[in-house]
Amino acid sequence: MKENIANNWHSGRRPTLDSLLRILITSCVLLMVGCTARKALVQNKPVVDSALKQAVEFKRTKLDEIRAGQTGFSTFSGKARTALSINGNSNDVTLNIRIKKGQKIWVSVTAIAGIEVARALITPDSILVINRLEGVYIDKPFSYVNTLAGDRVNYGTLEALLTGNAIPELINENASLQTHADTVTLSGNLDNLIFKLLIGPGMKVAQTNLDNADAQQSLQVVNSNFVQIGNKSLPAQIDIASVVKTKKIQVNLHYIKTEFDQPLEFPFSIPSRYTEAQ
């Protein structure tokens, strides 16, 4: 709250002695009022500071609640029926996904009759993909993913998206926070990336929107049909839509089987007869 006290007197005529006395008395009264107002302002300052402190503390508490509401795990495995569309070319496949938190993501893509058509191994630094239909492989740094999904996508982003969690960088003190009923909205600007995060009941992420107009990049993720797996909650349906300039990718995952914190293997080898894709 800001209080501005201004006392101005203007006259087009030369003041008389009586007028000057009146002005002097009035000025003294106004000065006293002004001093009182300033004292009140000083006295109210702790109230203002207290309100600001409460707002900051409320925001910090909500951010902590959002972080605590995300699904923690050491390993994750899931089987998902998936509709995959790349620039309008659609395929129905099954994704078998395995994750070792912070270290690796393994994906096996199977088509009709359970025939594996591709396998990928993604780490924070690299991405390996074998295409069994064409007998080729890709061995690229992780930055290759950015050409498909935008510059702000990193390894942690992929882990979060596949398990229905919030992208870690978006839960930050600089974000604007709004609450309504049992939902929380986080929004802001992160290195020219406009983001909006909708948090639903249980502090679970219902929707994530990322947009960089200058780079012609956007990403939307919608999580729905949350299911309870032991003491953990996971969206059974994850719909991802990515646009990078003229490239459009849409992935609709429907998990039909999931497990957390079980021992997993991540088999991956490139057959000697395969050639590197250019």
C-alpha positions as CSV (number, residue, x, y, z in Angstrom):
1,M,0.0,0.0,0.0
2,K,1.3,3.4,-0.9
3,E,0.2,6.7,0.6
4,N,1.0,10.0,-1.1
5,I,0.3,13.2,0.8
6,A,0.6,16.4,-1.1
7,N,-0.4,19.9,0.0
8,N,-0.4,22.6,-2.7
9,W,-1.8,26.1,-2.6
10,H,-2.0,28.4,-5.5
11,S,-3.5,31.9,-5.8
12,G,-3.7,34.4,-8.6
13,R,-3.9,37.3,-6.1
14,R,-1.3,38.6,-3.7
15,P,-2.2,37.3,-0.3
16,T,-3.2,39.7,2.5
17,L,-1.8,39.4,6.1
18,D,-5.0,37.7,7.1
19,S,-4.7,35.3,4.3
20,L,-1.1,34.6,5.2
21,L,-2.1,33.9,8.8
22,R,-4.9,31.5,7.6
23,I,-2.4,29.8,5.3
24,L,0.2,29.5,8.1
25,I,-2.4,28.0,10.5
26,T,-3.8,25.7,7.8
27,S,-0.2,24.6,6.9
28,C,0.5,23.8,10.5
29,V,-2.6,21.7,10.7
30,L,-1.8,19.9,7.5
31,L,1.8,19.4,8.6
32,M,0.5,17.8,11.8
33,V,-1.8,15.6,9.8
34,G,1.0,14.8,7.5
35,C,3.2,13.8,10.4
36,T,0.4,11.7,11.8
37,A,0.0,10.0,8.4
38,R,3.7,9.4,8.1
39,K,3.8,7.9,11.6
40,A,0.8,5.7,10.7
41,L,2.7,4.6,7.6
42,V,5.7,3.7,9.7
43,Q,3.5,1.9,12.1
44,N,1.8,0.1,9.3
45,K,5.0,-0.9,7.7
46,P,5.4,-4.1,9.8
47,V,1.9,-5.0,8.8
48,V,2.8,-4.6,5.1
49,D,6.0,-6.5,5.7
50,S,4.1,-9.2,7.5
51,A,1.6,-9.6,4.6
52,L,4.5,-9.8,2.1
53,K,6.2,-12.3,4.3
54,Q,3.0,-14.4,4.5
55,A,2.6,-14.3,0.7
56,V,6.2,-15.4,0.2
57,E,5.8,-18.2,2.7
58,F,2.5,-19.3,1.2
59,K,4.2,-19.5,-2.2
60,R,7.2,-21.4,-0.9
61,T,4.9,-23.8,1.0
62,K,2.8,-24.5,-2.2
63,L,6.0,-25.1,-4.3
64,D,7.2,-27.5,-1.6
65,E,3.8,-29.3,-1.7
66,I,4.0,-29.5,-5.5
67,R,7.5,-31.0,-5.3
68,A,6.4,-33.5,-2.6
69,G,3.4,-34.4,-4.7
70,Q,5.5,-35.7,-7.6
71,T,6.0,-39.4,-8.0
72,G,9.4,-40.5,-6.6
73,F,11.0,-43.7,-7.7
74,S,14.3,-45.5,-8.3
75,T,13.1,-47.5,-11.3
76,F,10.0,-47.5,-13.4
77,S,8.7,-49.9,-16.0
78,G,5.6,-49.5,-18.0
79,K,3.8,-51.0,-21.0
80,A,1.7,-48.5,-23.1
81,R,-0.5,-48.8,-26.1
82,T,0.5,-45.8,-28.1
83,A,-0.7,-43.8,-31.0
84,L,2.3,-42.1,-32.6
85,S,2.0,-39.5,-35.3
86,I,5.0,-37.7,-37.0
87,N,4.1,-35.0,-39.5
88,G,0.7,-36.7,-40.1
89,N,2.1,-40.2,-40.5
90,S,0.3,-42.3,-37.8
91,N,1.2,-45.7,-36.4
92,D,-0.3,-47.7,-33.5
93,V,2.5,-49.4,-31.5
94,T,3.3,-50.7,-28.0
95,L,6.0,-49.0,-26.0
96,N,7.8,-50.9,-23.3
97,I,9.5,-48.3,-21.1
98,R,12.1,-48.8,-18.4
99,I,13.7,-46.0,-16.4
100,K,16.5,-45.9,-14.0
101,K,16.1,-42.5,-12.2
102,G,18.6,-39.9,-13.4
103,Q,20.6,-42.4,-15.5
104,K,18.8,-44.1,-18.4
105,I,15.6,-44.5,-20.3
106,W,15.1,-47.7,-22.3
107,V,12.3,-48.0,-24.8
108,S,11.3,-51.0,-27.0
109,V,8.8,-50.3,-29.8
110,T,6.8,-53.3,-30.9
111,A,4.2,-53.5,-33.7
112,I,1.6,-56.1,-34.6
113,A,2.2,-59.6,-33.1
114,G,4.7,-58.2,-30.7
115,I,7.5,-57.8,-33.3
116,E,10.1,-55.3,-32.1
117,V,10.7,-52.7,-34.7
118,A,13.0,-50.3,-32.8
119,R,14.8,-49.9,-29.5
120,A,16.2,-46.8,-27.9
121,L,18.6,-46.1,-25.0
122,I,18.6,-42.5,-23.7
123,T,21.0,-41.1,-21.1
124,P,21.6,-37.5,-20.0
125,D,24.4,-37.3,-22.6
126,S,23.4,-39.5,-25.5
127,I,20.7,-41.2,-27.5
128,L,21.1,-44.6,-29.2
129,V,18.4,-46.0,-31.5
130,I,18.3,-49.2,-33.6
131,N,15.8,-49.5,-36.4
132,R,15.3,-53.2,-37.0
133,L,13.1,-52.7,-40.0
134,E,15.8,-50.9,-42.0
135,G,18.9,-52.3,-40.3
136,V,20.3,-49.0,-39.3
137,Y,21.1,-47.2,-36.0
138,I,21.5,-43.7,-34.6
139,D,24.3,-42.8,-32.2
140,K,23.9,-39.1,-31.2
141,P,24.5,-36.7,-28.4
142,F,21.4,-35.9,-26.4
143,S,21.1,-32.5,-28.2
144,Y,19.7,-34.6,-31.1
145,V,16.4,-34.8,-29.1
146,N,16.3,-31.0,-29.2
147,T,15.9,-31.0,-32.9
148,L,12.7,-32.9,-32.5
149,A,11.3,-31.5,-29.2
150,G,12.8,-28.1,-28.7
151,D,15.8,-26.6,-26.9
152,R,14.5,-26.7,-23.4
153,V,13.9,-30.4,-23.4
154,N,16.6,-32.3,-21.4
155,Y,16.9,-35.8,-19.9
156,G,15.0,-34.8,-16.8
157,T,12.2,-33.5,-18.9
158,L,11.7,-36.8,-20.6
159,E,11.7,-38.7,-17.3
160,A,9.1,-36.2,-16.0
161,L,6.9,-36.5,-19.1
162,L,6.9,-40.3,-19.2
163,T,5.9,-40.6,-15.5
164,G,3.4,-37.7,-15.3
165,N,5.6,-35.5,-13.1
166,A,6.3,-31.8,-13.3
167,I,9.3,-30.6,-15.3
168,P,11.6,-29.7,-12.4
169,E,12.8,-26.3,-13.8
170,L,9.2,-25.0,-13.9
171,I,8.7,-25.3,-10.1
172,N,10.7,-22.2,-9.3
173,E,10.5,-19.1,-7.0
174,N,10.1,-16.7,-9.9
175,A,7.0,-18.4,-11.2
176,S,3.6,-16.7,-10.7
177,L,1.3,-18.9,-8.5
178,Q,-2.4,-18.8,-8.5
179,T,-4.8,-21.1,-6.5
180,H,-8.4,-21.9,-7.2
181,A,-10.4,-24.5,-5.3
182,D,-8.2,-27.6,-5.5
183,T,-6.0,-26.5,-8.4
184,V,-2.8,-24.5,-8.6
185,T,-1.4,-22.7,-11.7
186,L,2.2,-21.9,-12.1
187,S,3.2,-19.7,-15.0
188,G,6.1,-17.6,-16.1
189,N,9.0,-17.0,-18.5
190,L,12.1,-19.2,-18.4
191,D,14.8,-18.1,-20.9
192,N,12.2,-16.9,-23.4
193,L,10.1,-20.0,-22.8
194,I,6.6,-19.2,-21.8
195,F,5.3,-21.9,-19.5
196,K,2.1,-22.7,-17.7
197,L,1.7,-25.7,-15.4
198,L,-1.7,-26.8,-14.1
199,I,-1.6,-28.7,-10.9
200,G,-4.7,-30.7,-9.9
201,P,-5.8,-32.7,-6.8
202,G,-3.0,-34.4,-4.9
203,M,-0.6,-31.9,-6.4
204,K,-0.5,-34.0,-9.6
205,V,0.3,-32.3,-13.0
206,A,-2.8,-32.1,-15.1
207,Q,-1.3,-30.1,-18.0
208,T,2.0,-28.6,-19.1
209,N,2.3,-25.9,-21.8
210,L,5.6,-24.6,-23.1
211,D,5.9,-22.1,-25.9
212,N,8.7,-20.3,-27.6
213,A,7.3,-18.2,-30.4
214,D,10.6,-16.9,-31.6
215,A,11.9,-20.4,-32.1
216,Q,8.5,-21.7,-33.4
217,Q,8.5,-24.4,-30.7
218,S,5.6,-25.5,-28.5
219,L,4.9,-28.5,-26.3
220,Q,1.7,-29.5,-24.6
221,V,1.3,-32.4,-22.2
222,V,-2.0,-33.6,-20.8
223,N,-2.2,-36.1,-18.0
224,S,-5.4,-37.9,-17.1
225,N,-7.0,-41.0,-15.7
226,F,-4.7,-41.2,-12.6
227,V,-4.4,-44.6,-11.1
228,Q,-3.0,-45.7,-7.7
229,I,0.0,-48.1,-7.8
230,G,0.9,-49.0,-4.3
231,N,1.5,-45.7,-2.6
232,K,2.2,-44.0,-5.9
233,S,0.0,-42.2,-8.4
234,L,0.4,-42.2,-12.1
235,P,-1.6,-40.9,-15.1
236,A,-2.8,-43.9,-17.2
237,Q,-3.2,-41.5,-20.1
238,I,-0.4,-39.1,-21.3
239,D,-1.0,-37.1,-24.4
240,I,2.0,-35.2,-25.8
241,A,2.0,-32.8,-28.7
242,S,5.2,-31.2,-29.9
243,V,5.8,-28.6,-32.7
244,V,9.2,-27.5,-33.8
245,K,8.9,-25.3,-36.8
246,T,7.5,-27.6,-39.5
247,K,7.9,-30.8,-37.5
248,K,4.8,-32.1,-35.6
249,I,4.9,-35.0,-33.2
250,Q,2.0,-36.4,-31.3
251,V,2.2,-39.2,-28.8
252,N,-0.8,-40.7,-27.0
253,L,0.3,-43.2,-24.4
254,H,-2.1,-45.4,-22.5
255,Y,-0.4,-47.4,-19.8
256,I,-1.8,-50.9,-19.4
257,K,0.9,-52.2,-17.0
258,T,3.3,-50.3,-14.6
259,E,5.7,-51.1,-11.8
260,F,7.9,-49.1,-9.6
261,D,11.2,-49.8,-7.8
262,Q,11.8,-53.3,-9.2
263,P,15.1,-54.7,-10.5
264,L,15.4,-54.0,-14.2
265,E,17.7,-54.8,-17.1
266,F,18.4,-52.5,-20.0
267,P,19.7,-54.7,-22.8
268,F,21.0,-52.8,-25.8
269,S,23.5,-53.8,-28.5
270,I,23.9,-52.7,-32.1
271,P,24.1,-55.7,-34.5
272,S,27.4,-55.7,-36.4
273,R,25.5,-55.8,-39.8
274,Y,23.7,-52.5,-39.0
275,T,24.9,-49.3,-40.5
276,E,24.8,-45.9,-39.0
277,A,22.0,-43.7,-40.3
278,Q,23.0,-40.4,-41.9
